[in-house]
Each structure stands twice: as C-alpha cells, then as structure tokens.
C-alpha cells in the first residue's frame, strides 16, 4: 500500500490529518499551568483566535480548561481539544478509565485528538517488552473510543521510529499525529520524515527549548532583524518546518505573540531560516524515549 502523505489544507492555519480532520497549526499548550490563571489564559487564547487547546491527563488541569472554554463561548464544533493518556494509565483497564475521565473532566462529549503520552509504562523497566504490550492495550482502548465517535482522531507522543513502526504494523486505526520535541537545536528530521512517510502529522513541543533558546545569540539576532520576538521566530521556524506548534503561557501579554495572526502572517527570510537550521546539535531539553523497548 502506498504511504499516506500529509497535505496542507487550503487554509494555511491548519494541517489536514489522514482522516480529513483539520488540526489548527497554532495551539495553546498547558503543561504546568493550572487554576484561575490557566482558565483566563484559555479564554484569552480563544478570544485571540486560537482554537486548539492541548492538555494531558497527567497535567491535572481539566477543570480550569473547561472553565476557560465555557467563558470563551466558542461553539464546540470550532474547537480542537487534545489530551493524552499518561504512562501511569497504560493497559486496558487503566486506559479505559483514563479516557472516560478525560471526557468528564473537560466536560465535552468528544475529544478531537487523544495521544498515548509516552511509549513506556510507569514502574516498568525501560527495556522490558512489557512496555510494548501495555501501550498496544492502551491503543486498542483508544481505537474503541475512536470507533464510538468519542475521539475524532488518535495518535502518539514521544514515539521514536521503532515505536511508530510497531504501532503501524499492529494498529487497526493508524496514528494521525506524533507530538514530539522539535526546535532548531533538535530538528528530528529523520523521525519527522518517517512520520511523513507513514502519514503521521507532527505537533512540535518545546519549540523554545524550555525557554533556553529565547536567549540564544542567533535567535536574538534573527528576531531583531525580523522585527519579531525570539519566541515568534522559534515558533515560525517550526511552522515553516511543517509542524503544528503549541506554545504555553498564562501571561496574557505573551499570549498575544502566539496568536494565529501573529505567527501565520509572515515568513522567515531564507538567510534567517538557514541561520536557525545551522543550530542543529541534537540537543534534547526534555525526556528521551529512544531506549524504551
């Protein structure tokens, strides 16, 4: 069978997934965000034009997100809500309970995208084959929820090539997305090419290198020449690489830098893009899943 490919929709604000669903290329990340500040951030993001909100079971912030979504007063059909099943919830029974809890916690009749957050299971040795068994059980549960219309798309996060390959061989419903660390210092080109070959869209996290790239001299120089902020330059780089991005902040002023209009209305010059490309040194700021069996 010929590999599926990722295509851009007619509107450059979205990526079209393998099932035709449109994923907004600019979303709001919510890792380590909670309480009233997060609720206000979600509402502000919606009012600024964002429609994609990214969360996860392990973030334990569904209540303020639900509150912020309600206050934003955007029709559910216009929203794109992503959540994730954690490493603590791998396996049939735990995954089923987690999936149901996501729907209830976010007060939504369906989720647009649900991901397996990590290829390994909590309290299982990294090299144990039990990881593969449990994550496939989790996938089967997610396939059930997808078949029932409760999850519009399903996918993975932090999967390496061997994890993707094994899932593609076993899945009845192939993954639509792989969310992974992508930024100029870790461009992950080989893995992203493998995802594209398999028809798997990429959502980039840690686009700003957990904040460390904001002060990188090259990034700062490009930002100054572009008349943009370092954050906008890094996010724009990810977008031009074909990824969706999910910057996170509860600072309402910072959020204005991350709106779709602020990120999709301009392009990096070729020399600026080349300067950022040259920063590649395979540096990882976040967790490394490569050794998970």
C-alpha positions in Angstrom: 0.0 0.0 0.0 1.3 3.4 -0.9 2.3 5.6 2.1 -0.1 8.3 3.2 1.1 11.8 2.9 0.4 14.9 4.9 -1.1 17.7 2.9 -1.8 21.3 3.8 -5.4 22.4 3.7 -6.4 25.4 1.6 -6.3 27.5 4.8 -2.7 27.7 6.0 -3.9 27.8 9.6 -4.5 24.0 9.7 -2.9 20.7 8.9 -5.2 18.1 7.4 -4.9 14.7 9.1 -5.2 11.3 7.4 -9.0 11.2 8.1 -9.6 14.7 6.8 -9.9 16.3 10.1 -8.2 19.8 10.3 -5.8 20.4 13.1 -5.0 24.1 13.9 -1.3 24.7 13.4 -1.2 27.1 16.3 -2.5 25.9 19.7 -2.1 26.7 23.4 0.0 24.3 25.5 -1.0 23.9 29.1 1.8 21.9 30.7 2.5 23.0 34.4 -0.4 25.5 34.1 -3.3 25.4 36.5 -6.0 27.3 38.4 -7.6 30.6 37.6 -4.5 31.8 35.6 -5.0 28.9 33.2 -8.7 29.5 32.9 -8.1 33.1 32.0 -5.4 32.1 29.5 -7.7 29.7 27.7 -10.4 32.3 27.4 -7.9 34.9 26.2 -6.4 32.5 23.7 -9.9 31.8 22.3 -10.7 35.5 22.0 -7.4 36.0 20.2 -8.3 33.4 17.5 -6.7 30.2 18.9 -8.9 27.1 18.6 -6.5 24.3 19.6 -6.0 23.6 23.3 -3.5 20.9 24.3 -3.6 19.2 27.7 -3.0 15.7 29.2 -4.3 13.5 31.9 -1.1 13.9 33.9 -1.4 17.8 33.9 -4.4 17.5 36.1 -5.8 20.8 34.8 -9.0 19.8 33.1 -11.2 21.8 35.4 -9.7 25.3 34.7 -9.5 24.4 31.0 -13.2 23.5 31.0 -14.0 26.8 32.8 -11.9 28.8 30.3 -13.6 27.1 27.3 -17.0 27.8 28.7 -16.1 31.5 29.3 -14.7 31.8 25.8 -18.1 30.9 24.4 -16.8 29.4 21.2 -19.0 26.7 19.6 -17.7 23.2 20.3 -17.6 22.4 16.6 -15.0 25.2 16.2 -12.7 23.9 18.9 -9.9 21.4 18.7 -9.1 19.8 22.1 -6.2 17.4 22.6 -5.5 15.2 25.6 -3.2 12.3 26.4 -3.1 9.0 28.3 -0.2 9.0 30.7 2.4 6.4 31.4 0.6 5.7 34.7 -2.5 4.8 32.8 -1.2 2.3 30.3 -3.0 -1.0 29.9 -6.6 -1.9 29.1 -8.4 -1.1 32.4 -6.4 1.9 33.4 -6.5 3.4 29.9 -10.3 2.9 29.6 -10.8 4.7 33.0 -8.5 7.5 31.9 -10.2 8.0 28.6 -13.6 8.3 30.2 -12.2 10.6 32.9 -10.8 13.0 30.2 -14.2 13.4 28.6 -15.8 14.0 32.0 -13.1 16.3 33.3 -13.1 18.5 30.2 -16.9 18.5 30.1 -17.0 17.6 26.5 -19.0 14.9 24.6 -15.9 14.1 22.4 -12.2 14.9 22.1 -10.7 15.9 18.8 -7.4 14.1 19.4 -6.1 11.8 22.1 -2.5 10.6 22.3 -0.5 8.0 24.1 1.7 10.4 26.0 4.8 8.2 26.3 5.8 4.8 24.8 6.7 3.3 28.2 4.6 2.4 31.2 5.2 3.7 34.7 7.1 1.4 37.0 8.1 -0.9 34.1 11.8 -1.2 33.2 12.7 0.8 30.2 14.0 -2.2 28.3 11.1 -4.5 29.2 8.9 -5.9 26.4 6.0 -5.2 28.8 6.1 -1.6 27.6 5.1 -2.7 24.1 2.4 -5.0 25.4 0.8 -2.3 27.6 0.9 0.5 25.1 -0.8 -1.7 22.5 -3.5 -2.4 25.0 -3.8 1.3 25.5 -4.1 1.8 21.8 -6.8 -0.8 21.5 -8.9 1.1 24.1 -8.3 4.4 22.2 -9.4 2.6 19.0 -12.6 1.7 20.7 -13.3 5.3 21.8 -12.5 6.4 18.2 -14.9 3.9 16.7 -17.6 5.1 19.1 -17.1 8.7 17.9 -15.8 9.9 21.3 -12.2 10.5 20.0 -12.2 12.0 16.5 -8.5 11.2 15.9 -5.9 9.2 17.9 -2.2 9.5 17.9 1.0 9.3 20.0 3.6 11.4 21.7 7.3 10.9 22.1 7.3 7.9 19.8 10.6 7.1 18.1 10.8 5.3 14.7 10.7 1.8 16.1 7.6 2.7 18.2 5.9 4.1 15.2 6.8 1.1 13.0 5.5 -1.4 15.6 2.2 0.5 16.0 1.7 0.8 12.3 2.1 -3.0 12.0 -0.4 -3.7 14.8 -3.0 -0.9 14.6 -6.5 -1.2 13.1 -6.6 2.6 13.2 -3.2 4.1 12.4 -1.9 7.1 14.4 -2.8 10.5 13.0 -0.2 12.5 15.0 3.1 12.2 16.8 3.8 15.0 19.2 7.5 15.4 19.9 10.3 17.8 20.8 11.3 19.9 17.8 13.3 23.1 17.7 16.4 24.4 15.9 18.8 22.5 18.1 16.9 19.2 17.8 15.2 19.2 14.4 14.5 15.5 14.4 14.5 15.4 10.6 14.8 11.6 10.2 12.0 10.9 12.6 9.8 13.6 11.0 10.5 12.1 7.6 9.5 8.7 8.8 6.3 10.2 10.2 5.5 11.9 6.9 6.1 8.7 5.1 3.6 7.0 7.4 1.0 9.8 7.1 1.6 11.0 10.6 1.4 14.7 11.3 3.9 16.3 13.7 3.0 18.6 16.5 6.1 20.2 18.0 6.5 20.9 21.7 9.4 22.7 23.5 9.7 24.9 20.5 11.6 27.5 22.6 13.9 24.9 24.2 12.1 25.2 27.5 12.9 28.9 27.4 16.7 28.5 26.9 16.6 29.2 23.2 15.0 32.6 23.7 18.4 34.0 24.8 20.4 32.2 22.1 22.5 34.9 20.2 21.5 33.6 16.8 17.8 33.6 17.7 18.0 37.1 19.2 19.8 38.4 16.1 17.2 36.9 13.7 14.4 38.3 15.9 15.9 41.8 15.8 16.3 41.8 12.1 12.8 40.4 11.6 11.2 42.9 14.0 9.7 39.9 15.9 10.3 38.4 19.3 12.6 35.4 19.8 9.5 33.3 20.7 7.8 34.3 17.4 10.9 33.4 15.4 11.3 30.0 17.0 7.6 29.2 16.6 7.6 30.5 13.0 10.6 28.2 12.3 8.6 25.2 13.5 5.6 26.2 11.3 7.8 26.5 8.3 9.2 23.0 9.0 5.6 21.8 8.6 4.8 21.2 12.2 1.9 22.5 14.3 3.1 24.3 17.5 1.6 24.6 21.0 3.4 27.4 22.9 2.4 27.6 26.5 1.9 30.7 28.7 -0.6 32.0 31.2 0.8 35.6 30.7 -1.8 37.4 28.7 0.7 39.7 27.1 2.9 36.8 26.0 -0.2 35.1 24.5 -0.6 37.9 22.1 2.7 36.9 20.5 1.3 33.4 19.9 -2.0 34.1 18.1 -2.5 32.6 14.6 -2.4 36.1 13.1 0.9 36.9 14.8 2.5 33.7 13.6 1.0 32.9 10.2 1.0 36.3 8.6 4.8 36.4 7.8 7.7 34.3 6.7 11.4 34.0 7.7 13.8 35.1 5.0 15.9 32.3 3.6 19.0 33.6 5.3 17.3 33.7 8.7 15.9 30.2 8.2 19.3 28.9 7.3 20.9 30.5 10.4 18.3 28.8 12.6 18.8 25.5 10.7 22.5 25.7 11.4 21.9 25.5 15.2 21.2 21.7 15.0 23.3 19.8 17.5 20.8 17.1 18.6 20.4 18.7 22.0 17.4 17.5 23.9 15.8 19.6 26.6 13.1 17.1 27.6 12.7 13.4 28.2 14.4 10.9 25.8 12.3 7.9 24.8 14.8 6.3 22.5 15.6 3.4 24.8 12.0 2.5 25.7 11.5 -1.0 24.3 
